[in-house]
Amino acid sequence: MAAFVACGGGDPVGIVTDPTHGLVCDLDPAYLSDGEVGRDGIPALTDPPLVPISPNVPANSFVRDQDRVIAVQLNAEWIVVPHNIMWRHEIVNFNGADQMVVTYCPLTGSAMAFRRNAVDGAELRVSGLLYQANLIMYDTNVPESFWPQMFGEARCGPRSGTRLERLPVVEMTMAGWKSLHPDSRMVGAAGGLDDWQRYVRNPYGDDYEDPHNGDFLGHPIPVDDRLPPKERVLGLPGEPAGAPPRAFPFSAMAAAGDHAVFTFTWDGAPAMVIWDGTREAAMAYRQEIGGRPARFAAGEEGVVDDLTGTTWAVDGSPVAGQLAGTGRRLRPIGDAYIAFWAAWAAFHPGTQLMPGGS
């Protein structure tokens, strides 16, 4: 067995099954902790069964309308991964042509998807260790590397410093997703009704996601008290290098109404965040239609562009107007993702709160 240690000294933290290779990690040992479930104690899924999201059948009955889901595109098809599934599994590997992995850390509320080309297609799994209360993944290569989810980068092992390619995810309530894509499929419960109680309740407690609940189950995490610790934010890392990260709190966006658009510059080009309070959702996009610069304004069902008069939903799909039904989509910013504020601020110090925050 090899000790899992951190650069700069400190006592070993956790244990990694690795009989031949010691691991030195570019992580602050003060914020490393053992989740006490062991490696693969939270079992990742591989190519799980996909079932229709409606009508209700035993394999999808555990997801209620108010439950949150993660939506990704797999081989051009929308796939839904419910938080309920991720409470128990945290990682889903898809081994088709996309070699995609969808990840969710229930402790930090962070949903992210990646291509697995940086690990030569190897699967990612749950190490049982945490950094700043966030999931640490490991790859199934020999020797392995370890990947804190919110870094999206290896910080231990032979691939240290290697970044995973991020893929866009959209997150909202199940009712909200059904209203947009009633014919899409979701990761279902293989056991049907036998799995209902397992997946219908958050194992971390009914009040774990309360915005003002500052308890991360005792796992160390820095504190930034500008927002409640578990308020959801849509965040974007600082781009270009040296620019401040941005975070859009759900409470600030909700104050703007059921539908709103917030414009800014990111990575040297115009960008926007679309907010949909009816679906409890937000996502970041480029301000363009088919490569042509455009302006967007809030409408009754989404946001409306000034080039075609099309209304766009928060998932980037056209729902009314000239481009409705064409399959066109706004260009998402794949680096944007939702997380609890405390976790976002810990991984992205110096974050600028938007809109109009500090």
Secondary structure, 3 states (H helix, E strand, C coil): CEEEEECCCCCCCCEECCCCCCEEECCCHHHEEECCCCCCCCCCEECCCEEECCCCCCCCCCCCCCCEEEEEEECCEEEEEEHHHHHHHCEEEECCCCCEEEEEECCCCEEEEEECHHHCCCCEEEEEEEECCEEEEEECCCCCCEEECCCCECCECCCCCCECCEECCEEEEHHHHHHHCCCCEEECCCCHHHHHHHHHCCCCCCCCCCCCCCCCCCCCCCCCCCCCCCCEEEEECCCCCCCCCEEEEHHHHHCCCCEEEEEEEECCEEEEEEEECCCCEEEEEECEECCEECCEEECCCCEEECCCCCEECCCCCEEECCCCCCCCCCCECCCCEEEEHHHHHHHCCCCEECCCCC
